[in-house]
């Protein structure tokens, strides 16, 4: 009836779904996508919502046919520069980096005084 998965892992659906690092320089997401070809992985940004999804249709393995898919959404912090988001896949690991605005480079402008 139950698959031969150890009880402590059976309901751990979050395992392997990614690591998030949020520091002063950047917001980073790392996800294992080794079960997917690079062209089967998609990263989109809508406003501050980052979506990572991947899907492959039926494939044969030593047990039969298998299909996989996942979708994860992340809210980017307010201090992230939305024009400085990059992603890459190296050795089956997807890394998305969203660099933060440098507070030292904040624009200074004069504010007119009415009188």
N, C-alpha and C positions, 0 to 999 in steps of 0.2 A: 504494500500500500504506500508507504512513505519511501521516498528516494533515500539512497544510502549517503546522506549528508550528515555530518556530525550535528547533534542537536544545537550546539552553541552557534552554528552558522546557518541553520535552516531558515531562520527568519531575519537574518542580517542583510536586508536588501540594500543597505547603504554602502556595503563593502565594495571597494573598487570604483565608486562612482565619482571620485575626484578629491583633490586636496585644494583648499583655498588658503592663500596667503595674502593678508592685507597689511602692508606696512606703510611707512611714510613716503616711499618712492613709487610703489605700484601695487596694483591689485592683480593677483595671479591665480589662475585656475589650471590645475594639472589633472588630466584624465587619461586613463589607460584605454586606448582605442585600438589595441593590437589585433582585435578580432575583426577589424574593418579595414578596407582599402582606403587610402586618403580621399579618393573621389566619392566615397560613401559617407564622409563626415562633412557636416555643415555647421558653420558658426555665423550667427546673425546678431545684429545689434539694432534694437528698436528703442529709441530714446535711451534710457539707462538700463534697459533689460537685455542682458546677454543670454543668448540661447545657443546651446551646443546640442546637436542631435546627430545621430548616425543610424543607418539602417542597411541591412543587406537581406536580399531575398533568400529563398531556400538554397542551401549548400549541402553537399554530401560530406559527412564525416564518418568515422568508423562505427558510429551507432545508428546512422540513418541520415535523415534530412534535418537541417536546423536553420532557423531564421532568427535574426537578432535585431533589436532596435532599442534606442534609448533617447531620451530628451531631458536635458537639465537646464534650468533657468537660474540666473544669478542677477541680483540687483547691484549695479555698479555704484560705488560710493560717490557722493556729490563732488568730491575733489578730484575725480578722474577726468582727464582731458579726453573727450570722446573721439577726437581726431588722432589720438596716439594709442590705438589698440592694434596689437599684432598677434598673430598666431602661427604656430608651426608644429609639425609632427616630426619627431625624431625617435627612432627605435620603438615605434608603436605608442609613444606618449604624446598626447596633444597638450601644448602649453599655450595659454592665452594670457597675454600681459597687457594690462591697461595702465599706462603711466599717469601719474598724478601731476596736477598743476604745481609749478614751483611757486610757493608763496613769496619768495624773494623777487620774482619777476612780475609781480602783480603790477598792472598798469596804474600809473599815477596820473591823475588829471586834475586840473583846476576846477573848482566849483564856483560859479559866479555868485556874487552876493547882491541881492536886490536891496536898493535903498532909495 
